[in-house]
């Protein structure tokens, strides 16, 4: 069990290294498959032994081997967090098809969250990948009705809010909740929106109180939605059951 958990964590940080490629290249509309990794300053190709997840960053002390340019801490953090997400999926679902599904879904969601935070865009390619992944999973595992309801449960609500608020909700957020609603079902996607709204409100209050941002500053909602979806994936059953017990439903 312990050895398997370590292997899955190592696999997760390895995939995390590829996620860094996606996060950097997709907003620039560059291929994530072709082209060597290179330093963004001196543009020299990075050697394979400098691409070992986590360890290369520590060995190089966070700097480019050639020009000494500082490497963003985001790179090892993405690798580490993705490894932790894979480990959580293993601990919750065991070595199963569900684990593989939620590992892949977590990675897609992670890339979406970071890109939206940095560039305020949600690439359609990632949403299509998540939706296709959900379709394949539910073909093999069942639960299509729950998924179809999940597709519309939050996305329609956000679409109505976007119309009434004249753009208060981005189209990317609506499509994101449709795709992931199909993947995780209507109960979990509603819970995700609830959690995201609470976290987003608390962060907004903090930013306004401490004058980090103004009232008209655009804050991407995608990372909050992603957080809500993560919590629903890993702890949704406990939260929903706990709610029913508290109110004797």
C-alpha positions as CSV (number, residue, x, y, z in Angstrom):
1,X,0.0,0.0,0.0
2,X,2.7,2.5,1.0
3,X,4.9,1.6,-2.0
4,X,1.9,1.9,-4.4
5,X,1.0,5.3,-2.9
6,X,4.6,6.5,-3.4
7,X,4.5,5.3,-7.0
8,X,1.3,7.1,-7.7
9,X,2.6,10.3,-6.1
10,X,5.8,10.1,-8.3
11,X,3.6,9.6,-11.3
12,X,1.5,12.6,-10.3
13,X,4.5,14.9,-10.0
14,X,5.8,13.6,-13.4
15,X,2.4,14.5,-15.0
16,X,2.7,17.8,-13.1
17,X,5.8,18.6,-15.1
18,X,3.8,18.3,-18.3
19,X,1.0,20.4,-16.8
20,X,3.6,23.2,-16.5
21,X,4.2,23.0,-20.2
22,X,0.4,23.3,-20.8
23,X,0.1,26.2,-18.5
24,X,3.0,28.1,-20.2
25,X,2.2,27.3,-23.8
26,X,-1.6,27.1,-24.1
27,X,-2.2,30.9,-23.5
28,X,0.5,31.5,-26.2
29,X,-1.3,29.0,-28.5
30,X,1.9,26.9,-28.8
31,X,2.0,23.2,-29.2
32,X,2.2,21.3,-25.9
33,X,3.5,18.2,-27.7
34,X,6.1,19.4,-30.1
35,X,9.1,21.6,-29.2
36,X,11.8,21.3,-26.6
37,X,11.6,22.9,-23.1
38,X,13.8,26.0,-23.0
39,X,14.7,28.9,-20.7
40,X,12.3,31.8,-21.3
41,X,15.2,34.3,-21.0
42,X,18.3,32.8,-22.7
43,X,16.1,30.4,-24.8
44,X,18.6,27.5,-24.5
45,X,17.1,24.0,-24.5
46,X,16.8,22.5,-21.0
47,X,18.7,19.2,-20.6
48,X,16.7,16.1,-19.7
49,X,18.4,15.8,-16.4
50,X,17.3,19.3,-15.5
51,X,13.6,18.3,-16.0
52,X,13.3,15.8,-13.2
53,X,10.2,16.9,-11.2
54,X,10.9,18.7,-7.9
55,X,14.5,17.5,-7.7
56,X,15.9,19.5,-10.6
57,X,14.5,22.7,-9.1
58,X,16.1,22.0,-5.8
59,X,19.4,20.9,-7.3
60,X,19.6,24.0,-9.5
61,X,18.5,26.2,-6.5
62,X,15.7,27.6,-8.6
63,X,17.9,29.1,-11.3
64,X,18.6,28.4,-15.0
65,X,21.8,26.4,-15.4
66,X,23.0,28.6,-18.3
67,X,22.0,32.2,-17.6
68,X,21.1,32.1,-13.9
69,X,17.6,33.4,-14.5
70,X,15.4,32.7,-11.5
71,X,12.9,29.9,-12.2
72,X,9.4,30.6,-10.9
73,X,8.4,28.7,-7.8
74,X,5.2,27.9,-9.6
75,X,6.9,25.0,-11.5
76,X,7.7,22.8,-8.5
77,X,4.5,23.8,-6.8
78,X,2.4,22.6,-9.7
79,X,4.3,19.3,-9.7
80,X,3.9,18.9,-6.0
81,X,0.2,19.8,-5.8
82,X,-0.6,17.5,-8.7
83,X,1.3,14.7,-6.9
84,X,-0.8,15.3,-3.8
85,X,-4.0,15.3,-5.8
86,X,-3.2,12.0,-7.4
87,X,-2.4,10.6,-3.9
88,X,-5.8,11.9,-2.6
89,X,-7.5,10.2,-5.5
90,X,-5.8,6.9,-4.7
91,X,-6.6,7.1,-1.0
92,X,-10.3,7.8,-1.7
93,X,-11.0,5.6,-4.7
94,X,-8.2,3.0,-4.4
95,X,-6.5,1.5,-7.5
96,X,-9.5,1.7,-9.8
97,X,-11.0,3.2,-12.9
98,X,-12.5,5.9,-10.8
99,X,-9.0,6.8,-9.5
100,X,-7.7,7.2,-13.0
101,X,-10.7,9.2,-14.0
102,X,-10.4,11.7,-11.1
103,X,-6.6,11.9,-11.5
104,X,-6.9,13.0,-15.1
105,X,-9.9,15.3,-14.3
106,X,-7.9,16.9,-11.4
107,X,-5.0,17.6,-13.8
108,X,-7.2,19.3,-16.4
109,X,-8.9,21.3,-13.7
110,X,-5.6,22.4,-12.2
111,X,-4.3,23.7,-15.6
112,X,-7.6,25.6,-16.1
113,X,-7.4,27.2,-12.6
114,X,-3.8,28.4,-13.1
115,X,-4.3,29.7,-16.6
116,X,-7.5,31.5,-15.6
117,X,-5.7,33.0,-12.6
118,X,-2.8,34.2,-14.6
119,X,-4.5,35.1,-17.9
120,X,-8.2,35.3,-17.2
121,X,-9.0,32.8,-19.9
122,X,-10.2,29.2,-19.9
123,X,-9.1,27.3,-23.0
124,X,-11.9,25.5,-24.8
125,X,-9.5,22.6,-25.5
126,X,-9.3,21.8,-21.8
127,X,-13.1,21.9,-21.4
128,X,-13.6,19.6,-24.4
129,X,-11.0,17.2,-23.0
130,X,-12.8,17.1,-19.6
131,X,-16.2,16.6,-21.3
132,X,-14.9,13.7,-23.5
133,X,-13.2,12.2,-20.5
134,X,-16.5,12.3,-18.6
135,X,-18.4,10.8,-21.6
136,X,-16.0,7.8,-21.8
137,X,-16.0,7.3,-18.1
138,X,-19.8,7.3,-17.8
139,X,-20.2,5.0,-20.9
140,X,-18.0,2.5,-19.0
141,X,-19.3,3.2,-15.5
142,X,-22.9,4.3,-16.0
143,X,-24.7,7.3,-14.4
144,X,-25.6,9.2,-17.6
145,X,-28.8,10.8,-16.3
146,X,-27.0,12.3,-13.3
147,X,-24.3,13.6,-15.6
148,X,-26.8,15.1,-18.1
149,X,-28.6,16.9,-15.3
150,X,-25.2,18.0,-13.9
151,X,-24.3,19.5,-17.3
152,X,-27.3,21.9,-17.1
153,X,-27.7,22.3,-13.3
154,X,-25.2,25.1,-12.7
155,X,-24.3,26.2,-16.3
156,X,-27.9,27.4,-17.0
157,X,-28.0,29.3,-13.7
158,X,-24.7,31.0,-14.5
159,X,-25.9,31.8,-18.0
160,X,-29.0,33.5,-16.6
161,X,-26.9,35.5,-14.1
162,X,-24.6,36.5,-17.0
163,X,-27.5,37.9,-18.9
164,X,-29.0,39.7,-16.0
165,X,-25.7,41.1,-14.9
166,X,-24.7,41.9,-18.5
167,X,-21.4,40.0,-18.3
168,X,-20.9,39.6,-14.6
169,X,-20.1,35.9,-15.3
170,X,-17.7,34.9,-18.0
171,X,-18.5,32.5,-20.8
172,X,-15.6,30.3,-19.8
173,X,-17.0,29.8,-16.3
174,X,-20.3,28.8,-17.7
175,X,-18.8,26.2,-20.1
176,X,-16.5,25.0,-17.3
177,X,-19.4,24.2,-15.0
178,X,-21.2,22.5,-17.8
179,X,-18.3,20.2,-18.6
180,X,-17.4,19.4,-15.0
181,X,-21.1,19.1,-14.1
182,X,-21.3,16.3,-16.6
183,X,-18.2,14.7,-15.1
184,X,-19.2,14.8,-11.4
185,X,-23.0,15.0,-11.4
186,X,-25.6,17.5,-10.4
187,X,-25.3,17.2,-6.6
188,X,-21.6,17.7,-6.6
189,X,-21.6,20.5,-9.1
190,X,-24.2,22.4,-7.1
191,X,-22.1,21.9,-4.0
192,X,-19.0,23.1,-6.0
193,X,-20.8,26.3,-6.8
194,X,-21.9,26.9,-3.2
195,X,-18.3,26.3,-1.9
196,X,-16.8,28.5,-4.7
197,X,-19.2,31.3,-3.9
198,X,-18.4,31.3,-0.2
199,X,-14.6,31.2,-0.8
200,X,-14.9,33.8,-3.6
201,X,-16.9,36.1,-1.3
202,X,-14.4,35.8,1.6
203,X,-11.5,36.6,-0.7
204,X,-13.3,39.5,-2.3
205,X,-14.1,41.0,1.2
206,X,-10.4,40.5,2.2
207,X,-9.2,42.3,-1.0
208,X,-11.6,45.2,-0.6
209,X,-10.9,45.7,3.1
210,X,-7.2,45.7,2.7
211,X,-7.4,47.6,-0.6
212,X,-5.6,45.0,-2.6
213,X,-8.1,45.6,-5.5
214,X,-10.8,48.1,-6.3
215,X,-14.5,47.4,-6.7
216,X,-14.2,47.3,-10.5
217,X,-11.1,45.0,-10.6
218,X,-11.8,41.8,-12.5
219,X,-11.1,38.8,-10.4
220,X,-11.2,35.4,-12.2
221,X,-13.8,33.1,-10.8
222,X,-12.3,29.9,-12.3
223,X,-9.8,29.2,-9.5
224,X,-12.7,29.4,-7.0
225,X,-14.8,27.1,-9.1
226,X,-11.9,24.7,-9.4
227,X,-11.5,24.7,-5.6
228,X,-15.1,24.0,-5.1
229,X,-15.0,21.1,-7.6
230,X,-11.9,19.6,-5.9
231,X,-13.6,19.7,-2.5
232,X,-16.7,18.1,-4.0
233,X,-14.7,15.3,-5.7
234,X,-12.8,14.3,-2.5
235,X,-15.2,15.3,0.3
236,X,-18.6,15.8,-1.4
237,X,-20.2,12.7,-0.1
238,X,-19.3,13.5,3.5
239,X,-20.5,17.1,3.2
240,X,-23.8,16.2,1.6
241,X,-24.5,13.4,4.0
242,X,-23.6,15.7,6.9
243,X,-26.0,18.4,5.7
244,X,-28.8,15.8,5.5
245,X,-28.1,14.6,9.0
246,X,-28.0,18.1,10.5
247,X,-31.4,19.1,9.0
248,X,-32.8,15.5,9.4
249,X,-33.6,15.3,5.7
